[in-house]
């Protein structure tokens, strides 16, 4: 997979500056991903100031900041998502309450607040690649990230006390409910994953037993205290 960078001028939305990173197989695929999240202004013109490959972006000097901002979001193509990677993020958030909007315990992903300043906190977390960081921290900015094959605990990043340990062999599955939601679920097999997803959404107004549930490629296996990322 390759990284592509879509930069913003001083007047491009949300106060301008910074950039969006897109991980995709090629530039064409990256453009499609970007346009899905940032519709073209007119006549197919991309809604950004410029775009770069990773090599050309390094040569611009914008790594240190673009109009005072850095990475605003990271987007992954469907091709990239199928690789099932684990991502470690480090970012800033302006929120006084820096807790994630969604339950990290439910998906067994750790997070830490490593520093607090005047109106700004530094957060480090792990997420499966198929989950968007901004669904958990909508105001994340100056985002740094890297691929990981496992969650790494250290003296500084200690395993949280609330992290659950399952009692059986389980697999992490990505799912999609068309026109309703997508996410991840832990289950021993594909069939059990679908049952758990349907049970969770059965009371939603737009859900019915005929609603299509797609269980995608598994990302991680757990057995005997060991998580093995695929």
HELIX and SHEET records of a PDB file:
HELIX    1   1 UNK A   27  UNK A   37  1                                  11    
HELIX    2   2 UNK A   54  UNK A   58  1                                   5    
HELIX    3   3 UNK A   62  UNK A   64  5                                   3    
HELIX    4   4 UNK A   78  UNK A   81  1                                   4    
HELIX    5   5 UNK A  104  UNK A  107  1                                   4    
HELIX    6   6 UNK A  133  UNK A  135  5                                   3    
HELIX    7   7 UNK A  190  UNK A  201  1                                  12    
SHEET    1   A 4 UNK A  50  UNK A  53  0                                        
SHEET    2   A 4 UNK A   2  UNK A   7 -1                                        
SHEET    3   A 4 UNK A  19  UNK A  24 -1                                        
SHEET    4   A 4 UNK A  71  UNK A  76  1                                        
SHEET    1   B 4 UNK A 111  UNK A 116  0                                        
SHEET    2   B 4 UNK A 121  UNK A 128 -1                                        
SHEET    3   B 4 UNK A  86  UNK A  93 -1                                        
SHEET    4   B 4 UNK A 141  UNK A 148 -1                                        
SHEET    1   C 4 UNK A 181  UNK A 187  0                                        
SHEET    2   C 4 UNK A 170  UNK A 177 -1                                        
SHEET    3   C 4 UNK A 213  UNK A 223 -1                                        
SHEET    4   C 4 UNK A 226  UNK A 229 -1                                        
END                                                                             
